C-alpha cells in the first residue's frame, strides 16, 4: 500500500494512520495524507529500497 502527501504530491510506502517507510507520521496533519494505489515516488531509504 502507498500513501500520498497531498501538499507535495509525493507518494510514500505505508498507510494512512501509521508511519511511512521513511519515517513520516501520517497521524500528524492526517488531512494531508490519503491512501493510494499510485507508484511510490519517494526516493528516501525505507520507501525506495
C-alpha positions as CSV (number, residue, x, y, z in Angstrom):
1,X,0.0,0.0,0.0
2,X,1.1,3.6,-0.6
3,X,0.1,6.9,0.9
4,X,0.2,10.3,-0.8
5,X,1.2,13.5,0.9
6,X,-1.2,16.0,-0.7
7,X,0.7,19.2,-0.3
8,X,3.8,17.8,-2.1
9,X,2.1,15.1,-4.2
10,X,4.9,12.7,-3.1
11,X,3.8,9.1,-2.7
12,X,5.4,7.1,0.1
13,X,5.4,3.4,1.1
14,X,3.0,2.9,4.1
15,X,-0.7,3.5,5.1
16,X,-2.6,6.4,6.5
17,X,-2.8,6.2,10.3
18,X,0.8,4.9,10.7
19,X,4.3,5.7,9.6
20,X,5.7,5.8,6.1
21,X,8.7,3.7,5.1
22,X,11.0,6.7,5.5
23,X,9.6,7.7,8.9
24,X,6.8,10.3,8.4
25,X,4.0,10.0,10.9
26,X,0.7,10.2,8.9
27,X,-1.4,10.8,12.1
28,X,0.1,14.3,12.3
29,X,-1.9,16.5,9.9
30,X,-3.9,13.5,8.9
31,X,-5.9,15.5,6.3
32,X,-2.6,15.9,4.3
33,X,-2.4,12.2,3.7
34,X,-4.5,9.8,1.5
35,X,-4.1,6.1,0.8
36,X,-3.4,5.4,-2.9
37,X,-2.5,2.7,-5.3
38,X,-0.1,5.0,-7.2
39,X,3.5,4.2,-7.7
40,X,5.9,5.2,-4.8
41,X,7.8,8.4,-5.8
42,X,9.7,9.0,-2.5
43,X,13.5,8.4,-3.0
44,X,14.4,8.2,0.7
45,X,15.6,5.0,2.4
46,X,12.6,2.9,3.6
47,X,10.3,3.9,0.8
48,X,12.5,3.3,-2.2
49,X,14.6,0.2,-1.3
